[in-house]
Amino acid sequence: MLLLAAAAAVGADPMLQFREHTIAEDLPGAYQVLPADLNRDGRPDLIALASNMRELVWFENPAWERHVIAGGLSSLINVDAYDATGKGDWRLVLATGFSMEPARSVGVISVLQPDGDPRKPWAIREIDRLPTSHRIRFADLDGSGRKVAVNAPLAAASAASPDYKGRVPLVLYRPGDWKRELISDELEGVLHGIAITDWDGDGREEILAASFLGIDVFKLGKDNRWSRTRLAAGNPDPWPKGGSSDVAPVRMGRRRLLAALEPWHGNQVVVYRESGAGAWERAVIDDSFAMAHALLAADVNGDGRDEIVAGYRNAGG
């Protein structure tokens, strides 16, 4: 895991130091950590997802006591949380039954909510099956404050390694009926990462998507129609080594930048700068990664400019 400045210099401020505090070492296939105040005490707890476990668990701040949210699961891959009322009325949307081989990937989507005490097992309800369901993110797409769950599968159900040819369905679910709605099936190859952000500052969140085609932004218009805009083509190598793997918006005052990991599970950390007329200039700021797999932009040192946090999975980097 590396912390990179989004600008060439960050002044005289020393780089922020982090101290490791281990709270669990028995999470085989550990894949995702998600903060959420599940017990409503004003402190963030941690939801931990491990692909080789049968359980989804959370750790209660500050003693980090472990609690089981749900058991009897398999091939967990992603989860996101939404406070439906702003008062700790939590809903989780969970993707399980994942495989890198689309023909073997069930792609189970479930909704979980606590039955009173969040320390006890939560109620779980399956709402959909969509092969290779891979990334789940809640988003306020219409600016109403009512969020929907976006599901970005990894690849088309008919796709196969290494080319993963085929169109990938990007879909959403609205709390209540939780029925699948298609956003777009225009992306192709591997759709590895999405990010939710108010991209154009209009109070409505958009979806940034990183795929073999590059980086795209999907926007729900006031007419309830979806539009797709290509921002960058990503790594220029031929398919299946081109495009992007993960994307994150970077804020530098009034300037917009994009951070990306490229290509899919690749070696590059990339920054895109807006150069006018919809064009984005690509700059590789690190090419030493081995299987790049995590990306975040945040102002970690409080100077008003985002830093880029990037991680990789394999040795080296």
Secondary structure, 3 states (H helix, E strand, C coil): CEEEECCCCCCCCCCCCCCCCCCCCCCCCEEEEEEECCCCCCCCEEEEEECCCCCEEEEECCCCEEEEEECCCCCCCEEEEEECCCCCCEEEEEEECCCCCHHHCCCEEEEEECCCCCCCCCEEEEEEECCCEEEEEEECCCCCCCCEEEEEECCCCCCCCCCCCCEEEEEEECCCCCCEEEEEEEEECCEEEEEEECCCCCCCCEEEEEECCEEEEEEECCCCCEEEEEEECCECCCCCCCECCEEEEEEECCEEEEEEEECCCCCEEEEEEEEECCEEEEEEEECCCCCEEEEEEECCCCCCECEEEEEECCCCC
